[in-house]
Amino acid sequence: MRLTALEEERLLIFTAAELARRHRSAGMPLNAPEAVALICDAMFESARAGATYAEIDRAGRGAVRADECLEGVPTLVDEVRLEVLMDEGTRLIVLLHPMGRPDGQVGLAHGGLAPGEVIPGDGPPPDRPDRSTKRVRVLNNSERTIRVSSHYPFHRVNQRLEFDREAAQGYRLDVPAGASQKWSPGEEHEVDLVAYGGSVGGDGSAGDDGSSGDTDDHG
């Protein structure tokens, strides 16, 4: 049996939703992935039955109640996006606050903070330690867009990017953590690199084992 990527995703969501239903039947409060799985499963089933856009929207909103979830889950799950196959083709369904808007009481047991809320500290951000920097010109010689994430060892990026790799040993992109740079097919531009902090492995990347968890993303 051959399944498309969409069909494989459907089976994965169904499995997660079945587990969530079992937990809910046992009286266990749902976590965020379980709530999302139930919402998506309900929308998929509604679309499969030939429902309209509005009916699919209602099915998703009626799948999970806020009081069936762990504290803070309705705040975390503030938006659900799902592509469903309808009679007229594939449609994107977007649910904002599918379990209702928070009533202002979420997170009171934790000092009034919602899960994942970021509270900035006082004062300016700390200065970055002085590290060696350099600029290199990079050409994308492939037919696809190539992205490189912030902390990936730059000399190890996709081989279709042409530049002085020896000069990039021990360096990464000089961009904020989590950011990335992209090159469209045939595009060439300069980027700033910054030396890794800490010890540098034998292959020029950070860490005692010379490894990095980031990978470059082929768009």
C-alpha positions in Angstrom: 0.0 0.0 0.0 1.4 3.4 -1.0 0.4 6.5 1.0 0.9 10.1 0.1 2.5 12.5 2.6 -1.0 13.8 3.4 -2.4 10.3 4.0 0.6 9.5 6.3 -0.1 12.8 8.2 -3.8 11.8 8.5 -2.9 8.4 10.1 -0.4 10.1 12.5 -3.1 12.5 13.6 -5.6 9.7 14.0 -3.2 7.7 16.2 -2.5 10.7 18.4 -6.3 11.5 18.6 -7.1 7.9 19.6 -4.5 8.1 22.4 -6.0 11.4 23.5 -9.5 9.9 23.5 -8.3 7.1 25.7 -6.8 9.6 28.1 -9.9 11.7 28.1 -12.1 8.6 28.7 -9.9 7.8 31.7 -10.5 11.2 33.2 -7.0 12.5 32.4 -6.7 16.1 31.4 -5.4 16.6 27.9 -2.0 18.2 27.1 -1.5 20.5 24.1 -0.5 17.9 21.5 -3.5 15.8 22.5 -5.9 18.7 22.2 -4.5 19.7 18.8 -4.8 16.1 17.6 -8.4 15.9 18.6 -9.2 19.2 16.9 -7.5 18.2 13.7 -9.0 14.7 13.7 -12.5 16.2 14.0 -11.9 18.6 11.1 -10.5 15.8 8.9 -13.6 13.6 9.7 -16.0 16.4 9.0 -14.3 17.2 5.6 -14.3 13.5 4.7 -18.1 13.4 5.3 -18.5 16.3 2.7 -19.1 19.1 5.2 -18.9 22.8 4.3 -16.1 25.1 5.4 -18.3 26.5 8.2 -19.3 22.9 9.4 -15.6 21.9 9.5 -14.8 25.0 11.5 -17.6 24.1 14.0 -16.4 20.5 14.2 -12.9 21.7 15.2 -14.2 24.2 17.7 -16.4 21.6 19.3 -13.8 18.9 19.6 -12.3 19.9 22.9 -13.5 21.9 25.9 -11.1 24.1 27.9 -12.1 22.2 31.1 -10.9 18.9 29.6 -7.3 20.2 29.4 -4.4 20.8 31.6 -4.1 24.4 33.0 -2.7 26.7 30.3 -3.4 24.5 27.3 -6.1 26.7 25.9 -3.7 29.6 26.0 -0.9 27.6 24.3 -3.3 26.3 21.6 -4.3 29.7 20.4 -4.3 28.8 16.7 -4.7 25.7 14.7 -4.1 25.5 10.9 -5.1 22.5 8.9 -5.3 21.7 5.2 -8.4 19.5 4.4 -9.6 18.0 1.2 -13.1 19.3 0.3 -15.3 18.8 -2.8 -13.8 21.9 -4.4 -10.2 21.1 -3.5 -7.8 21.5 -0.7 -8.7 24.3 1.7 -6.8 25.8 4.7 -8.9 26.0 7.8 -7.6 28.4 10.5 -9.1 28.2 14.0 -8.2 31.1 16.3 -8.7 30.3 20.0 -10.4 26.9 19.2 -11.2 26.3 22.9 -12.3 29.9 23.5 -10.4 32.9 24.6 -8.6 32.7 28.0 -10.8 34.2 30.8 -7.9 36.0 32.4 -7.5 33.4 35.1 -5.0 31.2 33.3 -1.7 30.8 35.1 -2.7 32.4 38.4 -1.3 29.5 40.2 2.1 30.4 38.6 2.3 34.0 39.5 -0.1 35.1 36.8 2.1 33.9 34.0 0.8 32.0 31.0 2.8 29.0 29.7 5.6 30.1 27.5 5.2 33.7 28.4 8.5 35.7 28.2 9.2 38.4 30.7 12.1 40.7 29.6 14.6 41.6 32.2 15.6 45.0 33.3 18.5 46.8 31.7 20.2 46.5 28.3 21.1 43.0 26.9 24.6 41.8 27.8 27.3 42.5 25.2 28.5 39.6 23.1 32.1 38.5 23.9 34.7 39.8 21.5 35.2 37.1 18.8 36.9 37.1 15.5 34.6 37.9 12.5 35.0 37.8 8.8 33.0 38.3 5.6 32.8 35.8 2.8 31.0 35.8 -0.6 28.8 32.8 -1.2 27.2 31.5 -4.4 24.4 29.1 -4.6 25.3 26.8 -7.5 22.2 24.6 -7.2 18.7 24.7 -8.6 17.1 24.9 -5.2 16.9 27.4 -2.4 19.4 26.7 0.4 19.1 27.9 3.9 21.8 27.8 6.6 20.9 28.1 10.3 22.6 30.3 12.8 24.9 27.8 14.6 25.7 25.3 11.9 29.5 25.1 11.2 29.7 27.2 8.1 32.5 25.2 6.4 30.2 22.1 6.5 27.1 23.6 4.8 25.6 22.3 1.5 28.3 21.6 -1.0 26.4 23.5 -3.7 27.3 26.7 -1.8 30.6 27.9 -3.3 32.9 29.9 -1.1 36.3 29.7 0.7 35.6 26.8 3.1 39.0 26.8 4.5 38.6 30.4 5.6 35.3 29.5 7.3 36.7 26.8 9.5 35.6 27.4 13.1 33.0 30.0 12.1 29.2 30.3 12.0 26.8 32.9 10.6 26.9 36.1 12.6 23.1 36.2 13.1 20.9 35.8 16.2 20.3 32.3 17.5 17.6 30.5 15.5 17.9 32.9 12.5 19.0 31.7 9.1 20.3 33.0 5.8 19.0 31.8 2.4 20.3 31.7 -1.1 18.0 31.4 -4.0 19.2 29.4 -7.1 22.1 31.2 -8.6 22.1 33.9 -6.0 25.4 35.3 -4.7 25.9 37.6 -1.7 28.2 38.3 1.2 27.6 37.1 4.8 29.3 37.9 8.0 30.7 35.0 10.1 31.7 34.9 13.7 34.1 32.5 15.4 32.6 29.9 17.7 32.9 30.4 21.5 34.4 27.7 23.7 36.6 24.8 22.5 36.8 24.0 18.9 36.8 20.4 17.6 39.2 19.0 15.1 36.8 19.7 12.2 36.5 23.4 13.1 33.1 23.2 14.8 32.3 24.1 18.4 32.3 21.5 21.2 34.8 18.9 22.4 33.4 16.3 20.0 33.5 18.7 17.0 29.8 18.3 16.4 26.9 20.6 16.1 23.2 19.8 16.4 22.1 22.2 13.6 21.7 21.2 10.0 21.3 23.3 6.8 17.8 23.2 5.4 17.3 22.6 1.7 14.2 24.7 0.9 
